[in-house]
Amino acid sequence: MRNMTLARGASPARAYIEQLLPGVLDGSIAPGRVFHQEFILDQAPEAHRVVADRRVVKALLRP
């Protein structure tokens, strides 16, 4: 296993959010490929909890 390398880097998500978020919100981009679970805005505390507990990686909050 000495020849194995593991590397990671920051996601450039902020660079694309203005371009992609409208498509997610209007349904032209399927958020299932980006987000693991959707929540309504009133469920924000629960969304934060499941992300913090690592049960969900990406949560989408809808108004």
All heavy atoms as TSV, in Angstrom:
chain	resi	resn	atom	element	x	y	z
A	1	MET	N	N	0.804	-1.195	0.000
A	1	MET	CA	C	0.000	0.000	0.000
A	1	MET	C	C	0.855	1.271	0.000
A	1	MET	O	O	0.341	2.350	0.149
A	1	MET	CB	C	-0.923	0.003	1.212
A	1	MET	CG	C	-1.937	-1.110	1.194
A	1	MET	SD	S	-3.041	-0.912	-0.192
A	1	MET	CE	C	-4.576	-0.890	0.588
A	2	ARG	N	N	2.135	1.183	-0.147
A	2	ARG	CA	C	2.972	2.380	-0.134
A	2	ARG	C	C	2.807	3.227	-1.388
A	2	ARG	O	O	3.103	4.407	-1.368
A	2	ARG	CB	C	4.438	1.987	0.017
A	2	ARG	CG	C	4.760	1.575	1.447
A	2	ARG	CD	C	6.230	1.374	1.603
A	2	ARG	NE	N	6.491	-0.046	1.364
A	2	ARG	CZ	C	7.670	-0.569	1.209
A	2	ARG	NH1	N	8.735	0.185	1.225
A	2	ARG	NH2	N	7.817	-1.853	1.028
A	3	ASN	N	N	2.328	2.654	-2.463
A	3	ASN	CA	C	2.166	3.404	-3.699
A	3	ASN	C	C	0.782	4.039	-3.831
A	3	ASN	O	O	0.426	4.529	-4.888
A	3	ASN	CB	C	2.427	2.500	-4.903
A	3	ASN	CG	C	3.870	2.079	-4.969
A	3	ASN	OD1	O	4.741	2.849	-4.585
A	3	ASN	ND2	N	4.118	0.866	-5.414
A	4	MET	N	N	0.034	4.029	-2.755
A	4	MET	CA	C	-1.310	4.589	-2.791
A	4	MET	C	C	-1.268	6.054	-2.330
A	4	MET	O	O	-0.616	6.387	-1.352
A	4	MET	CB	C	-2.244	3.807	-1.864
A	4	MET	CG	C	-3.664	4.323	-1.884
A	4	MET	SD	S	-4.705	3.532	-0.665
A	4	MET	CE	C	-4.994	1.958	-1.429
A	5	THR	N	N	-1.988	6.912	-3.064
A	5	THR	CA	C	-2.078	8.319	-2.704
A	5	THR	C	C	-3.538	8.713	-2.626
A	5	THR	O	O	-4.330	8.356	-3.499
A	5	THR	CB	C	-1.379	9.202	-3.762
A	5	THR	OG1	O	-0.013	8.805	-3.854
A	5	THR	CG2	C	-1.458	10.665	-3.390
A	6	LEU	N	N	-3.877	9.449	-1.610
A	6	LEU	CA	C	-5.231	9.961	-1.452
A	6	LEU	C	C	-5.131	11.481	-1.381
A	6	LEU	O	O	-4.382	12.019	-0.580
A	6	LEU	CB	C	-5.870	9.419	-0.170
A	6	LEU	CG	C	-7.255	9.945	0.170
A	6	LEU	CD1	C	-8.257	9.540	-0.899
A	6	LEU	CD2	C	-7.687	9.431	1.518
A	7	ALA	N	N	-5.850	12.154	-2.249
A	7	ALA	CA	C	-5.812	13.614	-2.272
A	7	ALA	C	C	-7.232	14.143	-2.392
A	7	ALA	O	O	-8.120	13.468	-2.895
A	7	ALA	CB	C	-4.978	14.098	-3.446
A	8	ARG	N	N	-7.430	15.360	-1.916
A	8	ARG	CA	C	-8.736	15.981	-2.042
A	8	ARG	C	C	-8.543	17.480	-2.164
A	8	ARG	O	O	-7.480	18.008	-1.882
A	8	ARG	CB	C	-9.644	15.643	-0.875
A	8	ARG	CG	C	-9.142	16.194	0.444
A	8	ARG	CD	C	-10.019	15.779	1.567
A	8	ARG	NE	N	-9.791	16.696	2.690
A	8	ARG	CZ	C	-10.445	16.659	3.794
A	8	ARG	NH1	N	-11.378	15.763	3.950
A	8	ARG	NH2	N	-10.205	17.509	4.750
A	9	GLY	N	N	-9.585	18.128	-2.586
A	9	GLY	CA	C	-9.525	19.573	-2.720
A	9	GLY	C	C	-10.898	20.172	-2.523
A	9	GLY	O	O	-11.898	19.471	-2.443
A	10	ALA	N	N	-10.915	21.469	-2.444
A	10	ALA	CA	C	-12.184	22.175	-2.252
A	10	ALA	C	C	-13.009	22.151	-3.535
A	10	ALA	O	O	-12.472	22.234	-4.628
A	10	ALA	CB	C	-11.903	23.609	-1.830
A	11	SER	N	N	-14.297	22.043	-3.362
A	11	SER	CA	C	-15.208	22.080	-4.502
A	11	SER	C	C	-15.418	23.530	-4.931
A	11	SER	O	O	-15.658	24.393	-4.088
A	11	SER	CB	C	-16.548	21.470	-4.101
A	11	SER	OG	O	-17.508	21.728	-5.083
A	12	PRO	N	N	-15.395	23.809	-6.223
A	12	PRO	CA	C	-15.620	25.185	-6.686
A	12	PRO	C	C	-17.109	25.511	-6.824
A	12	PRO	O	O	-17.530	26.201	-7.752
A	12	PRO	CB	C	-14.912	25.198	-8.045
A	12	PRO	CG	C	-15.098	23.805	-8.542
A	12	PRO	CD	C	-14.999	22.925	-7.315
A	13	ALA	N	N	-17.931	25.010	-5.918
A	13	ALA	CA	C	-19.385	25.145	-6.030
A	13	ALA	C	C	-19.826	26.599	-6.123
A	13	ALA	O	O	-20.735	26.928	-6.888
A	13	ALA	CB	C	-20.065	24.468	-4.842
A	14	ARG	N	N	-19.214	27.474	-5.364
A	14	ARG	CA	C	-19.626	28.881	-5.383
A	14	ARG	C	C	-19.426	29.516	-6.760
A	14	ARG	O	O	-20.143	30.425	-7.131
A	14	ARG	CB	C	-18.890	29.668	-4.328
A	14	ARG	CG	C	-19.308	29.287	-2.931
A	14	ARG	CD	C	-18.898	30.345	-1.926
A	14	ARG	NE	N	-19.203	29.922	-0.584
A	14	ARG	CZ	C	-20.357	30.129	0.024
A	14	ARG	NH1	N	-21.311	30.754	-0.618
A	14	ARG	NH2	N	-20.566	29.719	1.247
A	15	ALA	N	N	-18.503	29.013	-7.505
A	15	ALA	CA	C	-18.263	29.562	-8.846
A	15	ALA	C	C	-19.414	29.251	-9.799
A	15	ALA	O	O	-19.612	29.961	-10.779
A	15	ALA	CB	C	-16.959	28.998	-9.413
A	16	TYR	N	N	-20.190	28.210	-9.522
A	16	TYR	CA	C	-21.254	27.775	-10.424
A	16	TYR	C	C	-22.656	27.996	-9.885
A	16	TYR	O	O	-23.629	27.801	-10.600
A	16	TYR	CB	C	-21.090	26.287	-10.741
A	16	TYR	CG	C	-19.766	25.965	-11.365
A	16	TYR	CD1	C	-18.767	25.342	-10.636
A	16	TYR	CD2	C	-19.509	26.320	-12.682
A	16	TYR	CE1	C	-17.538	25.061	-11.215
A	16	TYR	CE2	C	-18.284	26.047	-13.259
A	16	TYR	CZ	C	-17.308	25.417	-12.520
A	16	TYR	OH	O	-16.094	25.147	-13.089
A	17	ILE	N	N	-22.791	28.389	-8.617
A	17	ILE	CA	C	-24.121	28.428	-7.994
A	17	ILE	C	C	-25.074	29.387	-8.697
A	17	ILE	O	O	-26.241	29.066	-8.905
A	17	ILE	CB	C	-24.036	28.713	-6.485
A	17	ILE	CG1	C	-25.357	28.360	-5.833
A	17	ILE	CG2	C	-23.666	30.144	-6.190
A	17	ILE	CD1	C	-25.244	27.788	-4.480
A	18	GLU	N	N	-24.616	30.569	-9.087
A	18	GLU	CA	C	-25.514	31.520	-9.749
A	18	GLU	C	C	-26.023	30.976	-11.078
A	18	GLU	O	O	-27.160	31.235	-11.472
A	18	GLU	CB	C	-24.806	32.856	-9.965
A	18	GLU	CG	C	-24.646	33.650	-8.691
A	18	GLU	CD	C	-24.027	35.015	-8.944
A	18	GLU	OE1	O	-24.222	35.571	-10.041
A	18	GLU	OE2	O	-23.350	35.505	-8.028
A	19	GLN	N	N	-25.207	30.211	-11.766
A	19	GLN	CA	C	-25.582	29.657	-13.062
A	19	GLN	C	C	-26.491	28.436	-12.913
A	19	GLN	O	O	-27.420	28.249	-13.699
A	19	GLN	CB	C	-24.317	29.272	-13.822
A	19	GLN	CG	C	-24.552	28.713	-15.193
A	19	GLN	CD	C	-23.236	28.309	-15.861
A	19	GLN	OE1	O	-22.168	28.355	-15.271
A	19	GLN	NE2	N	-23.333	27.914	-17.110
A	20	LEU	N	N	-26.257	27.596	-11.920
A	20	LEU	CA	C	-26.967	26.324	-11.812
A	20	LEU	C	C	-28.191	26.338	-10.906
A	20	LEU	O	O	-29.150	25.601	-11.158
A	20	LEU	CB	C	-26.009	25.239	-11.326
A	20	LEU	CG	C	-24.851	24.929	-12.274
A	20	LEU	CD1	C	-23.903	23.926	-11.639
A	20	LEU	CD2	C	-25.361	24.429	-13.603
A	21	LEU	N	N	-28.186	27.150	-9.844
A	21	LEU	CA	C	-29.291	27.118	-8.888
A	21	LEU	C	C	-30.646	27.425	-9.522
A	21	LEU	O	O	-31.626	26.744	-9.201
A	21	LEU	CB	C	-29.019	28.060	-7.720
A	21	LEU	CG	C	-30.015	27.971	-6.568
A	21	LEU	CD1	C	-30.098	26.548	-6.024
A	21	LEU	CD2	C	-29.634	28.946	-5.472
A	22	PRO	N	N	-30.782	28.400	-10.423
A	22	PRO	CA	C	-32.096	28.617	-11.043
A	22	PRO	C	C	-32.635	27.372	-11.749
A	22	PRO	O	O	-33.832	27.086	-11.672
A	22	PRO	CB	C	-31.842	29.752	-12.036
A	22	PRO	CG	C	-30.682	30.494	-11.462
A	22	PRO	CD	C	-29.812	29.423	-10.847
A	23	GLY	N	N	-31.785	26.625	-12.397
A	23	GLY	CA	C	-32.221	25.392	-13.060
A	23	GLY	C	C	-32.688	24.342	-12.080
A	23	GLY	O	O	-33.638	23.599	-12.337
A	24	VAL	N	N	-32.036	24.261	-10.934
A	24	VAL	CA	C	-32.469	23.319	-9.892
A	24	VAL	C	C	-33.831	23.748	-9.362
A	24	VAL	O	O	-34.741	22.931	-9.204
A	24	VAL	CB	C	-31.428	23.250	-8.746
A	24	VAL	CG1	C	-31.968	22.446	-7.568
A	24	VAL	CG2	C	-30.126	22.644	-9.248
A	25	LEU	N	N	-33.991	25.036	-9.102
A	25	LEU	CA	C	-35.243	25.522	-8.532
A	25	LEU	C	C	-36.411	25.444	-9.503
A	25	LEU	O	O	-37.541	25.201	-9.077
A	25	LEU	CB	C	-35.065	26.963	-8.029
A	25	LEU	CG	C	-34.081	27.112	-6.867
A	25	LEU	CD1	C	-33.911	28.578	-6.507
A	25	LEU	CD2	C	-34.518	26.302	-5.665
A	26	ASP	N	N	-36.177	25.618	-10.800
A	26	ASP	CA	C	-37.291	25.545	-11.752
A	26	ASP	C	C	-37.535	24.131	-12.280
A	26	ASP	O	O	-38.430	23.900	-13.067
A	26	ASP	CB	C	-37.118	26.536	-12.906
A	26	ASP	CG	C	-36.042	26.160	-13.922
A	26	ASP	OD1	O	-35.577	24.996	-13.945
A	26	ASP	OD2	O	-35.659	27.042	-14.714
A	27	GLY	N	N	-36.718	23.179	-11.852
A	27	GLY	CA	C	-36.941	21.780	-12.225
A	27	GLY	C	C	-36.252	21.333	-13.495
A	27	GLY	O	O	-36.349	20.172	-13.872
A	28	SER	N	N	-35.539	22.216	-14.180
A	28	SER	CA	C	-34.875	21.803	-15.421
A	28	SER	C	C	-33.584	21.025	-15.163
A	28	SER	O	O	-33.072	20.357	-16.050
A	28	SER	CB	C	-34.595	23.020	-16.315
A	28	SER	OG	O	-33.733	23.933	-15.682
A	29	ILE	N	N	-33.059	21.102	-13.957
A	29	ILE	CA	C	-31.911	20.285	-13.541
A	29	ILE	C	C	-32.389	19.411	-12.399
A	29	ILE	O	O	-32.962	19.903	-11.423
A	29	ILE	CB	C	-30.723	21.159	-13.076
A	29	ILE	CG1	C	-30.202	22.021	-14.224
A	29	ILE	CG2	C	-29.611	20.287	-12.497
A	29	ILE	CD1	C	-29.115	23.011	-13.816
A	30	ALA	N	N	-32.180	18.112	-12.499
A	30	ALA	CA	C	-32.618	17.175	-11.460
A	30	ALA	C	C	-31.695	17.284	-10.247
A	30	ALA	O	O	-30.534	16.908	-10.321
A	30	ALA	CB	C	-32.613	15.752	-11.996
A	31	PRO	N	N	-32.207	17.788	-9.126
A	31	PRO	CA	C	-31.348	17.953	-7.953
A	31	PRO	C	C	-30.922	16.628	-7.323
A	31	PRO	O	O	-29.983	16.598	-6.542
A	31	PRO	CB	C	-32.202	18.767	-6.988
A	31	PRO	CG	C	-33.598	18.475	-7.393
A	31	PRO	CD	C	-33.551	18.247	-8.870
A	32	GLY	N	N	-31.582	15.537	-7.678
A	32	GLY	CA	C	-31.208	14.244	-7.118
A	32	GLY	C	C	-29.784	13.858	-7.452
A	32	GLY	O	O	-29.155	13.087	-6.756
A	33	ARG	N	N	-29.253	14.410	-8.513
A	33	ARG	CA	C	-27.876	14.108	-8.877
A	33	ARG	C	C	-26.894	14.976	-8.102
A	33	ARG	O	O	-25.713	14.746	-8.127
A	33	ARG	CB	C	-27.673	14.295	-10.370
A	33	ARG	CG	C	-28.486	13.322	-11.179
A	33	ARG	CD	C	-28.238	13.494	-12.655
A	33	ARG	NE	N	-29.076	12.595	-13.396
A	33	ARG	CZ	C	-28.627	11.567	-14.083
A	33	ARG	NH1	N	-27.351	11.330	-14.145
A	33	ARG	NH2	N	-29.458	10.795	-14.728
A	34	VAL	N	N	-27.412	16.007	-7.448
A	34	VAL	CA	C	-26.569	16.921	-6.687
A	34	VAL	C	C	-26.842	16.786	-5.196
A	34	VAL	O	O	-25.924	16.684	-4.395
A	34	VAL	CB	C	-26.816	18.384	-7.123
A	34	VAL	CG1	C	-25.986	19.352	-6.290
A	34	VAL	CG2	C	-26.527	18.559	-8.607
A	35	PHE	N	N	-28.114	16.789	-4.839
A	35	PHE	CA	C	-28.518	16.767	-3.433
A	35	PHE	C	C	-29.019	15.385	-3.059
A	35	PHE	O	O	-29.635	14.698	-3.850
A	35	PHE	CB	C	-29.626	17.794	-3.186
A	35	PHE	CG	C	-29.181	19.200	-3.488
A	35	PHE	CD1	C	-29.514	19.800	-4.690
A	35	PHE	CD2	C	-28.434	19.911	-2.579
A	35	PHE	CE1	C	-29.109	21.094	-4.982
A	35	PHE	CE2	C	-28.020	21.194	-2.858
A	35	PHE	CZ	C	-28.354	21.792	-4.059
A	36	HIS	N	N	-28.810	15.016	-1.815
A	36	HIS	CA	C	-29.255	13.709	-1.345
A	36	HIS	C	C	-30.659	13.741	-0.766
A	36	HIS	O	O	-31.352	12.745	-0.760
A	36	HIS	CB	C	-28.289	13.168	-0.295
A	36	HIS	CG	C	-26.941	12.883	-0.857
A	36	HIS	ND1	N	-25.831	13.569	-0.476
A	36	HIS	CD2	C	-26.548	12.028	-1.814
A	36	HIS	CE1	C	-24.792	13.123	-1.162
A	36	HIS	NE2	N	-25.206	12.192	-1.987
A	37	GLN	N	N	-31.065	14.891	-0.230
A	37	GLN	CA	C	-32.392	14.990	0.355
A	37	GLN	C	C	-32.872	16.436	0.289
A	37	GLN	O	O	-32.085	17.361	0.410
A	37	GLN	CB	C	-32.373	14.510	1.810
A	37	GLN	CG	C	-33.738	14.325	2.408
A	37	GLN	CD	C	-33.704	13.571	3.724
A	37	GLN	OE1	O	-32.704	12.964	4.079
A	37	GLN	NE2	N	-34.789	13.602	4.449
A	38	GLU	N	N	-34.186	16.611	0.104
A	38	GLU	CA	C	-34.784	17.941	0.046
A	38	GLU	C	C	-35.567	18.213	1.324
A	38	GLU	O	O	-36.190	17.309	1.882
A	38	GLU	CB	C	-35.741	18.048	-1.132
A	38	GLU	CG	C	-35.077	17.952	-2.473
A	38	GLU	CD	C	-36.068	18.154	-3.613
A	38	GLU	OE1	O	-37.039	18.918	-3.435
A	38	GLU	OE2	O	-35.857	17.525	-4.663
A	39	PHE	N	N	-35.542	19.469	1.755
A	39	PHE	CA	C	-36.283	19.916	2.925
A	39	PHE	C	C	-36.954	21.236	2.581
A	39	PHE	O	O	-36.438	22.001	1.776
A	39	PHE	CB	C	-35.342	20.157	4.116
A	39	PHE	CG	C	-34.609	18.939	4.576
A	39	PHE	CD1	C	-33.398	18.584	4.001
A	39	PHE	CD2	C	-35.112	18.148	5.590
A	39	PHE	CE1	C	-32.703	17.469	4.429
A	39	PHE	CE2	C	-34.429	17.030	6.025
A	39	PHE	CZ	C	-33.224	16.678	5.441
A	40	ILE	N	N	-38.090	21.525	3.236
A	40	ILE	CA	C	-38.659	22.857	3.106
A	40	ILE	C	C	-37.943	23.744	4.119
A	40	ILE	O	O	-37.321	23.256	5.066
A	40	ILE	CB	C	-40.191	22.868	3.315
A	40	ILE	CG1	C	-40.572	22.335	4.689
A	40	ILE	CG2	C	-40.892	22.115	2.202
A	40	ILE	CD1	C	-42.040	22.513	5.029
A	41	LEU	N	N	-38.018	25.040	3.903
A	41	LEU	CA	C	-37.259	25.980	4.714
A	41	LEU	C	C	-37.546	25.828	6.201
A	41	LEU	O	O	-36.651	25.964	7.035
A	41	LEU	CB	C	-37.542	27.404	4.260
A	41	LEU	CG	C	-36.576	28.469	4.728
A	41	LEU	CD1	C	-35.138	28.115	4.393
A	41	LEU	CD2	C	-36.935	29.805	4.115
A	42	ASP	N	N	-38.783	25.516	6.553
A	42	ASP	CA	C	-39.130	25.322	7.970
A	42	ASP	C	C	-38.403	24.134	8.590
A	42	ASP	O	O	-38.317	24.026	9.810
A	42	ASP	CB	C	-40.636	25.118	8.139
A	42	ASP	CG	C	-41.436	26.364	7.812
A	42	ASP	OD1	O	-40.838	27.464	7.771
A	42	ASP	OD2	O	-42.653	26.243	7.584
A	43	GLN	N	N	-37.892	23.242	7.763
A	43	GLN	CA	C	-37.180	22.059	8.251
A	43	GLN	C	C	-35.661	22.273	8.306
A	43	GLN	O	O	-34.911	21.324	8.447
A	43	GLN	CB	C	-37.465	20.863	7.356
A	43	GLN	CG	C	-38.908	20.416	7.354
A	43	GLN	CD	C	-39.137	19.329	6.321
A	43	GLN	OE1	O	-38.727	19.452	5.167
A	43	GLN	NE2	N	-39.795	18.260	6.742
A	44	ALA	N	N	-35.215	23.523	8.212
A	44	ALA	CA	C	-33.777	23.809	8.199
A	44	ALA	C	C	-33.035	23.211	9.394
A	44	ALA	O	O	-31.952	22.650	9.216
A	44	ALA	CB	C	-33.528	25.308	8.101
A	45	PRO	N	N	-33.579	23.294	10.619
A	45	PRO	CA	C	-32.859	22.663	11.738
A	45	PRO	C	C	-32.669	21.159	11.552
A	45	PRO	O	O	-31.604	20.618	11.845
A	45	PRO	CB	C	-33.743	22.966	12.948
A	45	PRO	CG	C	-34.494	24.199	12.563
A	45	PRO	CD	C	-34.736	24.047	11.080
A	46	GLU	N	N	-33.696	20.483	11.029
A	46	GLU	CA	C	-33.575	19.037	10.778
A	46	GLU	C	C	-32.564	18.761	9.671
A	46	GLU	O	O	-31.770	17.828	9.764
A	46	GLU	CB	C	-34.935	18.439	10.407
A	46	GLU	CG	C	-34.893	16.973	10.008
A	46	GLU	CD	C	-34.408	16.039	11.108
A	46	GLU	OE1	O	-34.358	16.417	12.281
A	46	GLU	OE2	O	-34.068	14.886	10.773
A	47	ALA	N	N	-32.564	19.590	8.626
A	47	ALA	CA	C	-31.595	19.430	7.538
A	47	ALA	C	C	-30.176	19.557	8.078
A	47	ALA	O	O	-29.292	18.767	7.747
A	47	ALA	CB	C	-31.848	20.453	6.441
A	48	HIS	N	N	-29.967	20.564	8.911
A	48	HIS	CA	C	-28.638	20.753	9.498
A	48	HIS	C	C	-28.252	19.544	10.352
A	48	HIS	O	O	-27.117	19.081	10.308
A	48	HIS	CB	C	-28.619	22.025	10.346
A	48	HIS	CG	C	-27.309	22.259	11.019
A	48	HIS	ND1	N	-26.200	22.714	10.339
A	48	HIS	CD2	C	-26.923	22.059	12.295
A	48	HIS	CE1	C	-25.188	22.801	11.192
A	48	HIS	NE2	N	-25.603	22.409	12.374
A	49	ARG	N	N	-29.199	19.032	11.112
A	49	ARG	CA	C	-28.947	17.890	11.994
A	49	ARG	C	C	-28.518	16.648	11.197
A	49	ARG	O	O	-27.537	15.994	11.550
A	49	ARG	CB	C	-30.197	17.598	12.822
A	49	ARG	CG	C	-29.994	16.657	13.959
A	49	ARG	CD	C	-31.200	16.501	14.908
A	49	ARG	NE	N	-32.461	17.109	14.512
A	49	ARG	CZ	C	-32.869	18.339	14.861
A	49	ARG	NH1	N	-32.106	19.098	15.607
A	49	ARG	NH2	N	-34.043	18.798	14.465
A	50	VAL	N	N	-29.233	16.332	10.111
A	50	VAL	CA	C	-28.888	15.120	9.362
A	50	VAL	C	C	-27.555	15.274	8.629
A	50	VAL	O	O	-26.824	14.304	8.461
A	50	VAL	CB	C	-30.008	14.675	8.393
A	50	VAL	CG1	C	-31.256	14.294	9.158
A	50	VAL	CG2	C	-30.293	15.700	7.334
A	51	VAL	N	N	-27.229	16.503	8.207
A	51	VAL	CA	C	-25.915	16.736	7.589
A	51	VAL	C	C	-24.823	16.611	8.651
A	51	VAL	O	O	-23.793	15.973	8.428
A	51	VAL	CB	C	-25.865	18.106	6.876
A	51	VAL	CG1	C	-24.450	18.440	6.444
A	51	VAL	CG2	C	-26.793	18.102	5.670
A	52	ALA	N	N	-25.053	17.215	9.819
A	52	ALA	CA	C	-24.069	17.135	10.905
A	52	ALA	C	C	-23.858	15.699	11.371
A	52	ALA	O	O	-22.744	15.312	11.724
A	52	ALA	CB	C	-24.504	18.014	12.077
A	53	ASP	N	N	-24.931	14.904	11.353
A	53	ASP	CA	C	-24.841	13.487	11.745
A	53	ASP	C	C	-24.314	12.612	10.620
A	53	ASP	O	O	-24.197	11.405	10.777
A	53	ASP	CB	C	-26.219	12.958	12.166
A	53	ASP	CG	C	-26.718	13.574	13.456
A	53	ASP	OD1	O	-25.914	14.192	14.181
A	53	ASP	OD2	O	-27.934	13.453	13.727
A	54	ARG	N	N	-24.040	13.217	9.459
A	54	ARG	CA	C	-23.511	12.528	8.284
A	54	ARG	C	C	-24.455	11.462	7.736
A	54	ARG	O	O	-24.038	10.474	7.154
A	54	ARG	CB	C	-22.126	11.958	8.552
A	54	ARG	CG	C	-21.124	13.040	8.856
A	54	ARG	CD	C	-19.749	12.487	9.056
A	54	ARG	NE	N	-18.854	13.552	9.450
A	54	ARG	CZ	C	-17.963	14.108	8.660
A	54	ARG	NH1	N	-17.834	13.716	7.431
A	54	ARG	NH2	N	-17.173	15.064	9.108
A	55	ARG	N	N	-25.767	11.686	7.935
A	55	ARG	CA	C	-26.750	10.808	7.319
A	55	ARG	C	C	-27.068	11.308	5.910
A	55	ARG	O	O	-27.572	10.564	5.084
A	55	ARG	CB	C	-28.023	10.753	8.148
A	55	ARG	CG	C	-27.823	10.007	9.457
A	55	ARG	CD	C	-29.102	9.900	10.246
A	55	ARG	NE	N	-29.339	11.163	10.936
A	55	ARG	CZ	C	-30.529	11.636	11.244
A	55	ARG	NH1	N	-31.615	10.974	10.911
A	55	ARG	NH2	N	-30.651	12.770	11.884
A	56	VAL	N	N	-26.786	12.593	5.644
A	56	VAL	CA	C	-26.990	13.232	4.345
A	56	VAL	C	C	-25.748	14.060	4.054
A	56	VAL	O	O	-25.230	14.719	4.948
A	56	VAL	CB	C	-28.254	14.141	4.379
A	56	VAL	CG1	C	-28.354	14.993	3.157
A	56	VAL	CG2	C	-29.502	13.294	4.559
A	57	VAL	N	N	-25.267	14.007	2.826
A	57	VAL	CA	C	-24.085	14.798	2.459
A	57	VAL	C	C	-24.505	16.183	1.971
A	57	VAL	O	O	-23.970	17.191	2.406
A	57	VAL	CB	C	-23.235	14.074	1.394
A	57	VAL	CG1	C	-22.057	14.933	0.968
A	57	VAL	CG2	C	-22.762	12.734	1.936
A	58	LYS	N	N	-25.470	16.250	1.071
A	58	LYS	CA	C	-25.948	17.522	0.527
A	58	LYS	C	C	-27.449	17.613	0.734
A	58	LYS	O	O	-28.203	16.748	0.287
A	58	LYS	CB	C	-25.657	17.627	-0.972
A	58	LYS	CG	C	-24.208	17.640	-1.337
A	58	LYS	CD	C	-23.711	19.043	-1.362
A	58	LYS	CE	C	-22.281	19.029	-1.884
A	58	LYS	NZ	N	-21.647	20.291	-1.796
A	59	ALA	N	N	-27.885	18.669	1.396
A	59	ALA	CA	C	-29.315	18.891	1.636
A	59	ALA	C	C	-29.752	20.121	0.854
A	59	ALA	O	O	-29.053	21.120	0.797
A	59	ALA	CB	C	-29.573	19.090	3.116
A	60	LEU	N	N	-30.950	20.046	0.265
A	60	LEU	CA	C	-31.522	21.164	-0.478
A	60	LEU	C	C	-32.668	21.732	0.334
A	60	LEU	O	O	-33.579	21.005	0.729
A	60	LEU	CB	C	-32.046	20.695	-1.838
A	60	LEU	CG	C	-32.823	21.722	-2.649
A	60	LEU	CD1	C	-31.908	22.881	-3.075
A	60	LEU	CD2	C	-33.437	21.065	-3.874
A	61	LEU	N	N	-32.619	23.043	0.605
A	61	LEU	CA	C	-33.714	23.721	1.296
A	61	LEU	C	C	-34.537	24.465	0.259
A	61	LEU	O	O	-34.025	25.259	-0.512
A	61	LEU	CB	C	-33.160	24.725	2.322
A	61	LEU	CG	C	-32.496	24.124	3.545
A	61	LEU	CD1	C	-31.878	25.221	4.387
A	61	LEU	CD2	C	-33.484	23.331	4.361
A	62	ARG	N	N	-35.838	24.194	0.250
A	62	ARG	CA	C	-36.758	24.879	-0.669
A	62	ARG	C	C	-37.630	25.841	0.132
A	62	ARG	O	O	-38.008	25.525	1.251
A	62	ARG	CB	C	-37.649	23.874	-1.388
A	62	ARG	CG	C	-36.895	23.041	-2.401
A	62	ARG	CD	C	-37.888	22.363	-3.327
A	62	ARG	NE	N	-37.233	21.573	-4.325
A	62	ARG	CZ	C	-36.888	22.023	-5.530
A	62	ARG	NH1	N	-37.130	23.263	-5.872
A	62	ARG	NH2	N	-36.294	21.234	-6.391
A	63	PRO	N	N	-37.987	26.989	-0.469
A	63	PRO	CA	C	-38.860	27.942	0.229
A	63	PRO	C	C	-40.252	27.387	0.464
A	63	PRO	O	O	-40.680	26.475	-0.131
A	63	PRO	CB	C	-38.919	29.149	-0.694
A	63	PRO	CG	C	-38.180	28.790	-1.923
A	63	PRO	CD	C	-37.565	27.456	-1.748
